[in-house]
Amino acid sequence: MPSLARKLLIFAAIDGLVLQPLSQRGQSRPAPAPAVKINYKDGAITSLREGGLAVEGAKGVGGENEGNGFEAFGIVGLLMLSKSSFLISITRRQQVAQIKGKPIYVATEVALTPLTSKEKAELSIQRTRKALMRKSGDAEGSEDSDTGEDGEGDATVSDDVDDDELHAAIGEGLYAGMSQGEHKRSSSVAEDVMTRRGGYGPFAQKWFSTKGWTAGQRRNLGMSISEASSASSDRTASPNMDPKADGGKPEDVKGRIVNDVAERLLPKLLRTTQILFGTSKSFFFSYDYDITRSLGNQQTINSDVPLYKEVDPLFFWNKHVIQPFIDAGQSSLVLPLMQGFVGQRSFSMDTNPPKPILGLEAAGKSAMELTDWSPSEKVLENIQSDAGAAESPNQRTSSDRRSTEKPFLLTLISRRSVKRAGLRYLRRGVDQEGYTANSVETEQILSDSQWSPSSHIYSFLQLRGSIPIFFSQSPYSFKPVPKIEHSTDLNYSAFKKHFENILTRYGSIQVASLVEKHGNEAIVGDEYERAMKKLNQSNGNAVGFEWFDFHAICRGMKFENVSLLMESLGDKLDTFGNSVEVDGGLVAKQSGILRTNCMDCLDRTNVVQSACGRRALELQLKNEGIDMSLQTDQTTQWFNTLWADNGDAISNQYASTAALKGDFTRTRKRDYKGALKDMGLSISRLYNGAVNDYFSQTAIDFLVGNVTPQVFEDFEANMMSVDPAVSPQKMRQQAIEVSQKLVVADEHEELIGGWTLLTPQVSNTIKSSPFQEAVLLLTDRGVYACRFDWNMEKVLSFERIELEHIIGIKYGVYITSTLSRAQSDEKRNVGLVISYKAGSNNITRVNTRSMSTAPSREESDLLGGTSITPAPSSIANLIGLPSAVPHRVLALKALPSQSAVTDGNDSPRVTEMEQVKTVCGEIERMVKLSQVVELGSERREILEAGDIISLADARRSTGLLEQLGHSLKKFVWA
C-alpha cells in the first residue's frame, strides 16, 4: 500500500494552511509526499510543488524560539460547520501494541486549527506549539504525560521517537507492564475517590477538584475523565477551544455567533471533538497494519491500494471528516481511525512444568474453574509492595526464565461499529438496516513473542450488541422500564436483517442472552425470544439461542457460576473453532461466532466474554502442547487485567464510566468493596445519561455523518437530536398508507392526497402544547385528520370533515414558540387553519382496542377520547328556537422541510410555505368541485392569506416560566 505520512509539519501560509510530510530519521522509506495546502476561503485541498514555501514554514521548528508550525502524527479530518472549518490533527500518540512488527498507536491528544485566515491559524498554531513544548518539558512524572493512570508508564513509548527506534524498543517484556487501568492494590472507596478524583465520575470530580464545579464544563464523554480534566484544565493546553482564540475581536466573534445557532454551540462542539478523538484515548490506528479486520478477514496486500480502501468501513470512524482529503486524492494523509480497544500482554508458559505435589490444595482442580483464576495472597503482596522485589513469573526477563519456558503475546482488539453509534440510553436496540447499538467485535490473538512466520498465530472472535429489537429506555431512572417501539412487522424485518448481516459476515451464530427472565428486562427478553423462534422456524433453527439469567444464576456475587454457561456452550464453540495463520497463510478459519448481550452489553457481557476468551486460550495453548492447569503460576493476572481494561474502555465509550463488576474481571473475586464501587459508578452513569450525553450524542452523530448541521438547530429547540434508527420519510409514507386503509371506509371514495403535518394536542384549538405529528388525508368527499401512534404505527383517532362543511381556509405565519431562532423564523413556521361547521355527517372515532365510533362530539370532543363536560344549553335552546351551528377549527402546521437526518437524497426540497400552499390548493379545489352553484351566482371564495399566530403575538404569549424552563435546559444540556 502507498506510504502514509507518519509525521507532518503544519503551519500557516498566506492563503492557506500547509501540511508538509516529514521524513523519518534513519529510514529508507520513499521520499515524503509533496506538501498540501488547505485554502482559507473555500477549503479546497491542493498539492504544492516542492520549493521554498515548506522550507520557509519549517524554519525555527524545534528550536528554543517560537516557530510558526507544529508537528503532527496524522490527520483526523476536517470539522466543517456553518462558516467555520477546523483541521483536526493528532499531536500526541502512544504505542499500545505491535502486530507482526507493525506498531499500533492510540491517539492521546488532538489539535483543532481554524481555517479562516492566516492570522487566526497562526495564533492557534502558536498556542498548540507552546502547549506541546510545555508537556514535553514536564512529561516525566506529570499528570499530563502520555502515561496512563495505573501503571501505564512502564510501557509508554515517547511519540518523539522514530518508528525504527520504536521497533528496536519492541522486545521481550515490553508489554508485560502495559495496562490502561491495572489493578495494583486494594484500598477503601473513600481513599480511591480522594486519590483518583474524577475517575469516579463528574460528581466526585467536581467535589474534590481544586476548580470546584466549573470542572464540569470540561468533562469528557466519560472516558478517562481525570485525564480529560487534566488535559483541559489549562487554557494553554487547549489552545483552540475558545472561539476568541482565533484572533478575532471578541465583539466581532460574539456578533457572528449570535447570528448562527451552530456557531453558538461551536465552542462546546470543539471541546467534545477534542476529547472524543484525543484525551479519551479511544481511537487507535496503524500506518502499516489494518487493525479494522480480524486475522481471518485480512485483505490480500496490494501495494497500489491506499490503506483507507482496504479497511473495513464498518469500523472506519473518521471516514466522514476525512472525506475531503479522499476527494482531493491525498491518500498519503488519509489515516483511518478505529474506536474501541487495543491491548497487549506478554506471558510465559512452561512446556515442561514441575509435577504437582500430591495432596497440595487445588492441585487436582481444573484450570477452567473460575476460583482458580484468583492470584494467591503472596502474589498480591508482591504486586502491592512498593519495593517490587518479587515479580510475577510472567513479567520476568528472558535471563530469569526456565529453559523450558516459552514466551507468548496475547493481543486483544475490540472494534466498535460506526453504525448506530452513540451513548447508552440515547442509542438502544436496532435500526431499520439491522445494525444494533454498542455493537463491538472483539478479537483475541495468541502469538509467540516475535511473531515468527513459521509459528502458529491464533485468532478468536466474539461479538456483542444490543438486543435487535426497537426499544427505548428513559435515562432518568436506575432501572428504567423498556418500551417496545414500532410494529411487530417492522421489528421482525430489522431483526431478520441483523442476523442475516451476522451470518454473511461470520458464519454460524450462537446467541447468549444474559438479561433477566423476570421484571423489567423480561419485556425485551421475551420479545427477543419470540422473534428468535419465528426466525428459526422460517430457516430451520439456524441460530442457537441460550437465555442465561445472569443475575438469578449468579445471585449472591457467585460469578463463578458463569462456568455453567461455558459448559452449555462448549460444544457449539468447539464447532466454531478459531482462525489459525502459519507462514502468512490461513490454515483454519473460524466458522461461527458467539453473540453475547445483556441490557447495556457491558458488565455482564464483559464477564462472559472474558470467560470465553479464557476457554479459547486454554484450547489454543493445548494445541501448542501446553496445559495451563499444570502451570506453577495459576494467577493469570496478565489475562484478567487485559480483559478488564477492555471492558472499561468499551464501557467508557458507551456508558461514560468504567465497567461494573470490574473487580471480578481483574481478580476473580467479588466482595462488598466492589459492590460499593459499582454503586458509585451507577450514580455517575445516571448523571451522565440525564445531563451530559445529549449534546455528546449530537456531536457523535454529526462527526460520523449521520446528521447534517441542522441537528444543532434541533438541539437548541429540543435539547436533543433525533434518532436516525428509522427513516422519517419512510415512516411518514407508511403512516399515510396505514391511515388510508383504516379510516377511508368507502371503497368508492377516491384518495386525492396525503400529508403529515403538526397539529395541537387538543382539538379545536390553534395553540396547545405540545404539538404532535398527524396524518391529513384528502378524498373527493372529505378531509380526514388522523392522530397517529408513531411507536406502535397505528391510528389512535381520526376526525372526518365533509367537504361541503368547510367554510374557510387560512394560511400564513404560524409561530407557536419564540424560545429559539428556528422556532421564531417567519419563513419556516407556517401553517393553515380549516374552519368548518360541526355537522351530523362529520365523524370522530377513537381507537381503544379497535376503531369505534365516538358516541357524540360532546362526550368525546378531544381527539383521543378524553371526555369533557357537555356545553351548557343556550337561551335559544331553552325557549325552543333553533341555535346557530357552531364553527370548529382544524389547525395544521408544516413540518420542517429539511431534516437533520441524512437520507442520501440530494434533490431540492420544497419549502414549508410551498407545502402549505399545496395542501390548501388541493383542499380548495375539491371543496369548489363539491359546491352546488346556482345559475348567475359566483362560487364562494374560501382561501385567504394571513397570519395565524404572528411573531409579535407569539412573543407576547410566551410566558416567563416557559422562558426560564428553556434557559435552565440550555444551562444543563447545552
N, C-alpha and C positions, 0 to 999 in steps of 0.2 A: 504494500500500500504506500502511497506517496507520504513523504515525511511530514509530520505535524510540527508546527512551531512550538518548541518547548520553552522558549523564553523570548519575551518581546520587550522592546523599549517603546513606551507610549509617551508622546509629547505633543504639544500644540503647535501647529503651523499657522500661517496667516489665514488660510481659507479652509482649514480642516484639521482634524485630529489624525496624527500619523502613528501607525503601528509598524514598527521596524523589527522583524525577526532577527534574533541574535544567534551567533554561532556558539556552540558549546566548546569549552576548553578541552583540548586533548582528545577530540573525537574526530573520526574520519567520515562523518556523515556528509551528504551533499551540502553545497553552499545554501545558506538560508534563502528563502523566497524574497522577492522584492518587497519593499515597503508598501503599505496600503494606507490610503487616505480616506477618511470619512468626512464628507463635506458638511460644513456647519449649516448651510442654508436648507438643503433638501435631503441630507442624509445619504447621498449617493456614495457608494463604495467603489473606489478605483485603485488600480495598481500604479505605483510610481516607479520611474526608471531609477536605476542606481545612480547616485550622484551626491552632490553636496548637501542636499536637504537633510537626509538622515544623519549624516556625519555631523552637521552643524547642530542638529537637535540633540545628538548624544553628548555633545561637549559638556563637560562638567559632571556627568553622571558618575557616581562612585566616589567623588572626591569629598572633601570636607565642606566645600562651598555649596550653596544651593544650586542644584541643576534644574533643568526645565523638563525633566521627564522622570518616569519611574519604571521599574521592571515588573513584568507580569509573567505568570506561568501558563497563561492560556486565556482565551476569550469565552465568556459565558454567553454573551449575546448583546442585543440592543434592547433597551427598555424604551418604548415609544408610547407616549401618552399625551394626547392633545397637542400642544405646541412644544412640548419638551421631549428631548431624547437624551438617553444616558448610555454610555458604554459600560458594560459590566465585565470586569476582568478579575482574574484570580491573582491576588497579590501574595498570598501565603498558602503553602501546601504542606502536607505531612505524608510521608510514605507509611503505609499500613501493612503492606504485604508485597510479595513478589511471586509471580506465577510464571514458571518456565524461564526464570531470569528476567522477566519484564516487571518493572516496578509498578505498583498500584498506589495511587495517591488519594487523599481526601482533601477537599478544599476547606481551608480553615479561615480564610478571610478574603473578601472581595472588595473592589473599589468601584464606585459609580461615578463616572466622569461626564459632566454635562457637554452636550454637543450644540451649544447655541452660539458661542463666539469664542475667539481666541482668548480674550481677557478672562472670561468665566472658566474656560477649560484650564488655563494656566493657574488660576487661583486654586482650583480644585486639585490639580496635579501637585502643586507645591505642598498643600496640606497632606495629601496622600503620602508624598515622599517623606515629609517630616515624621509622620506617624510611623512609617516603616522603619526609618532610621532610629527613632526612639525605641521601638520594640526590639529592633536588632541589638541595640545597645544594652537593654536590660532583660534580654531573653532568659539568661541564666537565673533561675530562682524567682522569676517574675510570674505573676498570675496571668500575664498577657502573653506568655510564651506559647508555643505551639504544643507544648506537652499537655496531656490530659489531666484530669483531676485526680485520678487514683493510680499513680504509678506508671503513667504513660512515658514519663521522661526516659526510662531505660531504653526505650525503643525509638525515641524520636530521632529523625534524621533531618538535619538542617536543610531548609529549602534553598540555601545558598550553595549547596554542594552540587556539582555537575553530575549528570546521570552516570558517567563512567565511574566516578568516585562512589556513587551510591551502589553500583554493582560490586565494587570492591568491598564495600562495607557489609554486603549481604553474606553472611556466613553462619556457621553453627551457633545457635543460641541467641541470634539477633532478636528473634521473635518470642523468645522464652518469657521475657518480661513485659511483652506488649499487651496492653489492655486498655479498653476505653471505660473502665469502671471496675477494676479488680477489687475484690473484697479482701482487705488486708487485715482487718482487726474487728473485734466486736466492741461495741460501745453502746451507751444509752441513747435513746432517741433524742433526749434534750442535748446531749453532747454533740450528736451528729448535726442537729439543727443549728447549734451555736457555731460550730466549726465549719459547716458547709452550708451556710445560709444561701438560699436561692436554689439549692439542689432539691429542696422540698416544696418548690412551687412559689407562686407570686406572694402568698401571704407571709411565709417565712422570710422571703427575700426582702419584702418591704419592712417588716417589723425589725429585722436585725441588720438592715443595710444602713450605712452611715448617711445615705442620701434620703432615707425615710421613704415616704410613699411616692415620691417623684420617681423612684426607680421603676415603678410600674409602667411608666411611659416608655421604658427601654426594654421591656420584657420581649422575649422572643416567642417562637411558636411552641415553647415548652421544651425545646431541645437544648440540652446543656445550658441551663438557664444561668448558672453562675458565670459561665464563660461569656455569654452574651452581655450580661450586666457589666462584666469587667471590660469587655471589648468596646462597649459603647458608653461607658461612664465618663470618658474624657472626650470632649468635643474634638480634640485633635485626632483622636483615634478613629473618629467617624467623620472625615472631612467633607463628605458630600451629602450628609443627611439634611443639612439646613438649606432650604431654598435660597436663603440670603447669601450662602457661601459661594454662589456662582458669580459674585462680583457686581450684581445689580444693586441699585439703591433699594433700601427697604420699602420706601413708598411705592416705587415702581413695581416691585415684586408683589406687594400687598394688593395693589390695584389689579394686577394681572391675575392673581389667584382668585380674588373675589369674583371676577367675571367668568370664571370657569369652574364647574363643580369638580372636574377631575384634578385641576390644579390645586384646589383646596385640600384634597386628600393626598396630594403628591408627596409631602414630607412623610406621612405615615406609610405610604407605599414604598418609598425608598428605604425606610428603616426595615420594613418587613422583608424586602428583597435582599438587603444586605445580610440580614440574619438567616433567611432561608438558604441562600446559596453559600454563605460564608460561615459565620460563627456557629451555626447549628451542627456543623461537621457531619452533614448527612448526604453530601454529594461526592461521588467517587469517580475517578477517571484514570485512564492509562493512555499513554501515547502510542504504545506498540501492541496492546492486547485488547481484544474485545471482551470486556467484562460483562456485557449485556447478554451474552449467550453462554449457556452451560457447556460443559465439556462434550456432551453428546450432541450438541447443536451448533458447534463451531462451523463457520463457513470455510470453504476452501480459500486459502490465502491467494489473493490476486494483487500483484504489486501495482497494477494500474488503477485499482479502485480505491477511492479515499475511504477512511475509516467510517465516516458518517453514513456511507451507503451500505456498509457491512453490518452495522449494529442493528439490534432488534428494535423496531420502532415502538414496541410496547413499553420499553424501558428507556427511551431516549427523551429525557426530561426537558432539556433546553432546546428542543427542535424548533419550537415556535420563536423564541427570542434570537436564535442563531440563524434563522431562515434568511435574513438579509445578506449574510455572508455566503450562504449557499447559492442564492440567486445571483450574486455577483461573481460566482466562480472562484471564491477564495477558499478552496478546500484545505489549504495548509493552516487556516485559522479556525476551522470548524472542529471543535473539541467536544465530543458527546459526553454528557454527564448523566450519571445514573444515581437515583436516590435509593437508599437502603442501608446496607451494612457490608463492610469487608473487614474481616479479622483473620489473623493467622497466628498459630502457636506451634512451637517445636516441642517434640517429646521423644522419648526413647523407650524402646521395648526390648526386653531381654529374650533373645531367641532360644537360650538355654537357661531358664531361671532356676535358682536353687529349689530343691524339692521342699514342699511344706512339711513342717514338723507335725507328726501325728499328735492329735489331741489339741492342737492350737485352736483357739476360738476362731470361728469363721473360716477355718482352713478348707472345710468342705463345702462352703457355700458357693453358689454360682455368682459370677460377676454381674449377671443380669439383675440380681436383687438390688433394688434401689437403696436399701440400707447400707450396702457395701460401698456406695459412692461417696460417703462422707469421709473427710480427712480425719485421721487419728488425732487425738489430743496433742500428741507430741509434735506432729507436723504443723498443727495450728499454732502451737507455741513458737515453732521455728519461723513460721510466716510472720507472726506478730512481733517477734523480737526485733529490737532496734539494731542490735549488733549485726544481725544477719549472718551469723557464723555458720549456721546449718541451713543448707539449701534443699529445696525439693529435688528428688532424684531426677526429675525431668527438666531441671534447669542447670544441670552441671555441664561443664566444658568437656570436650572430647577426651582430654587427658585424664579426667576423673572417671570416665565410663569404663565398665567392664568390656572386655574384648568381644563378648557375645552380644553386647547391646547394639541395636540398630536405630539410628535417628530417623525420625519422620517429621513431616509437616502436615498439620491439619488446617485447612483453609475453609472459612465459612463466608459465603457470599449470599446476601439477600437482595433481591431486585424488586423494588416496588413498582407496580404498574402505573403508567401515566393515565390510564383510563379510570374514570370515576375517582380521580384524585381528590383528596381533601381530608377533612378532620372529622373526628369521631361522630358526634350527633348530627352533623350537617351533611354527611355523606354516608348513608346506610344502604344496605340491600343492593339491588341490581339496577341497571339501566336497560333501556329497550333493546340494546345491542347485545345484552348478555354479559356485560362486564360488571364486576362487583366492587364494592368499596373495600379498601385495605387489602387489596389483592397483592400478595407477596410470594415470589418464587424463591425458595432457599435451597442453595446447593452446598453440600459438604464434600470437600475434596481431600482425599488422602494421597500423599505422595512421599517419596523419600526426600531427604533434606536438600538434595542437589538437583531434583527434577531430572534425573538421568533418563535419557530416551529409552534405554532397554528395560527400565523398571516399570512396574505397573502403576498407573495413575487411576484412582477410583473416584467416581462421582456419584452422589446420591441426591436426588431431587425430592423436595416436598413442596406443597402448595397450601397457602391459607387464603381465605377470602370470606367476606360477609355472606350471610345466607342469601342465596339468589332469589329473593322474593322482594317485591316492592313493599317496604315498610319504613316507618319513621318513629322516632322517639324524642320526647321533649328533653332539652338539656338542663331543665330546672329541677331535676329530681335525682336522688342517688340511684333509685331503681325505677326508671320511667316505664310506663306500660307501652309495649309496642303497638303500633297501629298499622294494620294491613291496608295498603292502598291499591287503587285501581281494580279493574275487573279480574275475574278468575282467568278469562281467556288471555288477557294481556300479561298476567303474571306467568301463566304457563308458557306462553310464547317466549318471554325473556328467559325463563328457567331452562327451557329446552335449548335455546341458543347458547346459554352459558356452558352447558355440558357438552354440546357439540363443539364449541371452541376448545374446551379442555381435551376432548377426545382427539381432535385433529392435531393438537399441539403435543400431547404427552402419551397418548395411547389409552390403555385401560385406566379405570378410575375406581378408587375406593374412598368413600366418604366417612369421616369420623366427626359426628356432630356432638359437641360437648355441652350443649345447652340443657337447662333443667327440664325435666318432664312434667313438672307441676309449677304453678304460679305464672308470673308474667311472661317468662321466657318461653313457656309452652305454647303461647299464642303463635309465634313464628315457627317454633319447633314442630308443632302439629301440621302447620301448613307446608313446611319443608317435607315432612314425611309423606303427606298426601300427594304432593307434586312428584316426589320420587317414585312412589308406587305407580302413578299414572305413566311416568316416563318409562319405567321398566316393563310395564305391561305392553307398551307400544313397541319396544325394541328388544324384548327378550332378556330382561334382567342384566343389562349391560353395565350398570353402575352399582357397585356394592355400597350398602348403607348400614352404618353402625351407629346407633344412638347411645352414647355413653354419658349418662348424667354425672358429670364430674363432681359437682357439689354434693350430691347424695352419696356417691360411692366413696368419695374421699373426705366425707364429713369427719370433723374432729382433727383436721390437719394431717390426715393419713394419706399424704400424696403418694406414698409408695404403692397404693392400690392401682396406680396407673399401669402397673405390671399386668393387671387383669386385661386391660385393653390391648397391651402388647401380645398377650397370649392369643387373644381373639383375632388380631390382625396378622399374626405372624406368617401364616401360610400364604395369605394374599401378598404380603410384602416380599416374600421369598420368590413368588412367581414374577413379580416386577423386576427383581434383580437390581443391578446398577450398571452404569456405564464404565467401561474399562478401556484405557488407552495404552498402547505399547508401541514404541518406535514411531510415534506421531500418527498412528492409525487406530481407529476404534476396532477392538476385538469383541466388544459386547456393548449393547445399548439398553438402557433402562426402558422397559416396555409398558410401564404404567406409573401412576403417581397417587400418593395419598393426599387427599384434600381434607384439611382439618379446619374446623370453625367452632367458635363459641359465639357469644353475642358481639363482642368487640374484635374477636380474633387476635387477642393479645395475651392475656395472662394464662388462662387455662391452655390455650393453644401453644404457648411457649413451653410449658411443662411437657406436654405430649410430644411436641416436635423434637425436643431435646432427648426424650426417651427413645424415639425412633432413630435419631441420629446416633445415639449410643449403640443401639442394636445393630445398625448398619456398620458402624466402625468395628464392632467385635467380629462380625462376619468377614469383613474385608481383611482384618488382621489374621483371621484364621486361614484365609487363602494365602497369606504370606508365611504361614507356618507358625503363627504366634497366638497363644491362648492367653487372653487378658486375665482370666481367672487364676492363672498360675503366677502372675507377676507379683514381685515382692511389694511394690507400691500399688495400692488399690485406691488411692485418693482421687486420681484423675482430676486434680484441681484445674489443670490446663483446659480440659474439656468443659468442665462446669462453667468456668469463667468466660470462655469463648461464647458459649450459648447464652449465658446471662447477659453479656454485652450486646449480643444480637437482639435479645428480647427487649432490652432497654432502648436500643436505637429505634426499633420498629414502633414501640410504644410511644416514644417521644414524638415521632413523626405523625402519629395518628391521634394520640390522646393527650399530648403535651406534658406527660410526666413519664418517669421510668416505669417499668413493668411492675405490676403487683406479683406477689409470690416469688420475687427475685431472690430472696434469701434461700428458698429451697433449691432453685436452679443452681445457685452458686455453691451451696454447702451440702445439699441433700438433707438438710434439717429444717424443720418448721417449728417455731416456738412463738410465744406471745410477743416478743420483740418485733419479729417480722410482721405479725398481725397489726401491731400498733403503727408500724411504718406504713403498712398498706392503708390504714385508716387516714393517715396524713396525705398520702398520695391520692386517695379517693376524694378528699376535700379539695385538693388542688385541681383535680380533673373537673369537679363540679364548677369551680370558679372559672376555669379556662373555657369550659363549654358554654357557660352562661354569659361570659363577658368578652373574653379575648378572641374566641375562634371566629366570630362573624366576619370581621374585616380580614383576618388571615385567610379564611376560605375564599373571600372575594379576590384577594391578591393571587392566591394559587390558581384559581380559575382563569384569571387574566394572563398570568405568566405562562401557563401551559396552552393558552389559545382556545379555551372552551367558551370564552365570552368576549365581547367587544368592549371598548372603553365606555360604552353606555352603562355598563354594570355599575359604574361609580355614581351615576345619576340615580339609578335604582337603589343603591345602597344609602345615599343621602336621604332619599324619601322614606325607605322602609327599614333601614339599618340592617339589611341582609341582602344576599344575592339569590337569584333564582337557581333552583336545582335543575341542571340540564339532563336529568335522567330520561325524560320523555320529551320528544319534540312538541313544543306548544302548537305548532301548525297542524301536526297530525292529530293531536288531541282535540283541537277545535273542530277540525273537519269530521272526525269521528263523532263528536258530540252533536253536530248538526244532523248527521245521518241517523244516529240513535233517536234523537228528538223527533225527527220526521216520521220514523216508523212507529213511534209510540203515541204521539199526540194527534197526528192527522188521521182521523178515523175514517173519513170518507175517501174511498179509493178513487173516486172521480174528481176529487179536489186536487188541482194542479199546483205543484210547488213552483213558485216564481223565483225565490231566492232565500238564502240562509246566511246569517251573520252571527258573530259573537261580539257582544258589547258589555259594558259595565252598567249596572243598574243599582239604585239604592236598595239596601236590605229590606226596608219597609216599603210596601207597595203604596201607590197613590201619593208619593212624596217626590220632591225634587232633590232634597238634600237629606240624607240619612246615612250615617257612618256605621259600619264600613260599607263600601260598595262591593258588589260581588259580580263575577263574570256570568253572564246569562246568554242563552241562545234565542235569537229572534228569527222566526220563520214567517215568510210571506207567501200566501197562496192566492188563488184567484177569488177566494171568498172571505178571507180573514187574515188577521195578524195573530201570531202565537208568541207569547213571551214565556220562555221556559227557564225555570230555576234548575240548575244542573249541579249534581254532586260530582265534582271532578275527581275525587278519590275513588269512589265506587263506580263512576261512569254510568250514572242513572239519573233520570229526571225526577226531581223532588216534587215539583209542582209546575203547573202552567196555567196561563190565562189566555183565552181566545177572545179576540175582539172582532166583531163583524165589520166589514169594510164600510157599510153604509152608516155605521155608528160613529165613524171618525169625523170630527168636526174641524180639526185643525192640527197642523204640524209646524212646530217652530224649531229652528236650528240656529246655532251660534255658539258663542263663548260659554263654556260650562266649567267654571273653576270651583272646586269644592274644598281646596286647601291651599294655603299660601306658606306652608312650612318650609318648602324647598323651592329651588329655582325651577325645576322641571314641573312642579305642580302649579306654578304661577304663570307659566308660558301660555299666553292667549292664543297662539297659533296651534298649539298641540293639545290644549284642553278644550275640546269642543264636543257638542252632543246635540241631541234632539229631544223634544217632548211631544208626545202624541196625546191630544185631547180627544176624549170620546164620551159618548153618552152611555150610561150604565143601563143597557137593555137586557131584556129577558133572554135573548138569544146568545148573549155572551156567556162563556163558561169558565169557571175556575175549578181546577181539580188539584188534589193533593195526593202525593204518593206516601202512604204509610208502609204497608206491606205490598200493596198493589195500587194501581191508579184507581182512585174512586172519586165519584162526583161530589164536590163540596155541597153540603146541604143548602146553603144560601150564602149570599155575599155578606150578610150581616154576621152570620155565625163564623165565617171563615174569611174575613176581609184581608188578612195578611197572607201573602203567598207563603206557604209553608205550614198553613193550618192553624196558626195561633188564633184562638177565639178572642173576640173583642165584644164589648157591650154594644147592643144594637143602638142605633142613633135614636134620639127621642123623637116622638111624633111632632110634626109641625102643627101650627094653628089651622092650616088648610086641611090637614087630615082630620083634625078634631071636629071641624064644622062640616066635613063631608065634601069639601071642594078638592078638585084634582091638584096635586102638588107638582112643582116643576121637576123635571127629570134631572137628577144630579149629574154633574160632569166629573169625570175622573181623568187622571193623567198617568201616562207611562213614560218615565224619564230614562233615557239611554245615553251613555257617554262612550265616545270612541276609545278603543284600545290604542296604546302607543303603536305607531306604525313601524317602529324599529325595535327589535328585540335584542337584549344583551346576549342571548344565546346564539352562537354561530351555527348556522344550518347549511352552509355551503351554497346558499342561494344569493348570487350577486346581482340578480335582476332588480331594477329600480322598484321601490315600494311606493304605493300611493300614500299620500299624506292623510292625517287624521280628518281634515276638512273634506278631502275627496271621498273618504269612506262615508262620512255623514251625508254628503250630498247625494251619493249613490243610493244609500238606503232611503233617504227622503224622496228622491226622484221616483224610485220604484214603487213606493207606497202611494205617492200622489197619483201615479199613472193608473194603478189598479183601483184606487178609490174613484177616479173620474170614470173609469170604464163601468163601474158598478152603479154610478149615479143615473137616475132616470130624469132626463131634462125635457121639460115641456117645450113645445114649439114657440119660438120667439123669445125664450128666456136664455140667459147665459149660465154656463157652468160656474158653480161656486168655487172660488179660489180658497184652498186650504193651507197652502205653504207660505210661510213668511220667515224672513231672516231677522234675528235679533238676539241680544244676549239672554241666555238662560240664567246664569249667575255671573255677573261681571267681576272683574278683578277687584274693583273697589268694594263691591258687596261682599266678596269673599274675605277681604281683609277685615271688614267690619264684623263679620260673623265668626272669625277665628278668635276664640277666647284665650284669655291669659293662661288658664290651666293647660290648654292644648299646646300653647307655645312652650310653656315651662316643661311639659312632659316630653316634647320632642327635643328640647335643649338638653334635658337630662339624658335621654337616649344617646344623643350625639356625644355628650361628655363621657358616657360609659363605653360606647361601642366605636366611636369614630375619633 
